[in-house]
Amino acid sequence: MNLAHLDFLGDFVSPPAVAGHSSYGSGPLRVLWTYADRRADGSYARIGGGPYDPASDTYGQGAFNADDIARAAVVYLRHYRARRDAHSRSAAYGLLRGLAYLQTTSGPNAGNVVLWMQPDGQLNPSAEPVELPDPSDSGPSYWLARTVWALGEGYEVFRTVDPAFARFLRTRLELALDALDRQVLVRYGSWNVVDGRRVPAWLIVAGADATSEAVLGLTAYVRAGADRRARRALARFAEAVAAISAGGIREWPFRALLPWGESISNWHAWGAQMPSALAVASTVLGDRRLLVPALGDTAGFTPLLLTAGGPDNGWLPAPVDRTQIAYGVDARLQGLLSVAAAGDRPGLRQVAAFVAAWYFGANRAGEPMYDAATGRTYDGISGEGVVNRNSGAESTIHGLLSMLALDADAGLARRARTLAASQRVLAGLQVVEAESARLSSGASVVTPPSAWTGESQWSNGSYVDLPAGGAAEWTLPASAERRLVLPVVDLVPDRTAGRSTWSTGGVIDHGSGGPQGVSAAPGALLPVAAGVLPAAATTLTARSTGPDVRVDALLLLPLISRLQLGGNELLVSVDRDTRSVPVARRGTAYSYTASGVLHSRRRAAGRAQVLPGGFTVVLT
């Protein structure tokens, strides 16, 4: 844990007087630059967001933003709690004062938060490019949710070390709750329909991701003795997050908690703090039911995600955006550790070591992403394995939150670094584009004007249309393991649509989609299981019986997926039977059930047992 780069991003401003905006005490406010671009000489330049106008010293968006100020405050607060570090206490105090100034205190938008501030402290409620809502304090937002996160954790810390400041934070948090009550929780108990699925209508900005960050703050607030209203808000928001769990052991998205309440086809790693939020809320509220979807996400989906290559920015529903950033990695790490603690599942801490190893080189680039000597976390790795050497606020913040978690567990930190020093071998989910098939009988490749449908994305920007009698044949990469075949297809609510018959024996009804409801597009791109491909099989065929049969891609999921880092392995099953599988080296095999309960611990003499829907960790 090194705060040097986060400190470097910090600054102070004395904003001009603006009606409806004030803070605690007097003097300059602490803020945080949004980006840090790496210069050719290896130094870093602090910059804002959007085009820069040197004549006015302004950015199209701004220099400082509420999102990063709030999350940086959480870093300093947690560091203070862990170390009783006076500098971190002072920095948290300053950033919370800056964040409070961004909150609107009067008028119809009271409680909401302006997102951007210019270098001189002037507010920029309407940024370019446009943010939604616009103006940024005109409705609920990610930055309102993150403000609740920071204010909640701030109140919990300062109520004992600075009660007067804590009372101020409580007043501002209650103001934020006023806004959430009238704008979001007023819909409590109402449900939206999204392509046939019921989804809670009281998620903040329709996002379980945004709502989960507010839950983290409300949990801290309730833990610190908040009143009945805050506890009720916490329970209702946690209920909404839990309700968006989806899929099953062999059904996409494999028990993940989906982040967006207006799509059943969209998962992203960034901001996906739903399992950690449910874990801490379950403890504070004494509601063990909240742990069930959190366990599905961490013990079911996350191990599969790791064997597929790690926390990608977008499974939409195919892994379309394979960029990986610290925001996504940290969300997976925090989720595993929080659920492990709340659910007494120590095996999830073993999985957490495989996640944390990303920071030290166990990633697509094979390079460290965190530099302990400077405190920098780089801004991400592209799908092709290219490191973005910039180090802006978001990456720095979430890298440091991960380092705080590792500093709290020396054994976990050692294991993560050991894993990162080993060669990385993957045998998990593979994607085959539909348009790579040999097409016949009228089948064709279609490239829509936009790959983005409004709620999902066509993989590689195209799909295959199979008219009645149309056929496609794919040549597949070889595998020694049997593979579950999940074609990504467009399911529409139209009983006249055709079916596709697959050589694996599966039949997909393309007209089985549900009513569109509030989703942005009719139909839903979804992976649908179409049978199991035998080991060593390299061909797959599909034939249509009618219209509206659209195939986007093929997801091939081994019944036993694996991530190998040296002699250490993570094995994940979607098989229906217990399997004994070969492993790289002798070690100790820990076999876990589908809910993360330890089933057996034994020496792995070249083989290890993997339970149906469970995972096994082999450590040398």
PyMOL commands that set and color helices and strands:
alter all, ss='L'
color gray80, all
select helices_A, chain A and resi 4-9+66-83+86-102+142-161+163-183+185-187+204-206+208-223+228-242+274-285+288-307+326-343+347-360+393-407+410-420+434-436+459-461
alter helices_A, ss='H'
color red, helices_A
select strands_A, chain A and resi 10-13+29-32+35-38+44-47+52-53+58-59+64-65+116-117+123-124+191-194+197-200+314-315+319-321+370-371+376-377+380-381+387-388+424-427+430-433+438-440+444-446+463-466+471-475+483-491+499-502+507-509+524-527+532-533+539-544+549-558+560-565+568-573+579-582+587-592+598-604+607-610+615-619
alter strands_A, ss='S'
color yellow, strands_A
deselect
rebuild
show_as cartoon
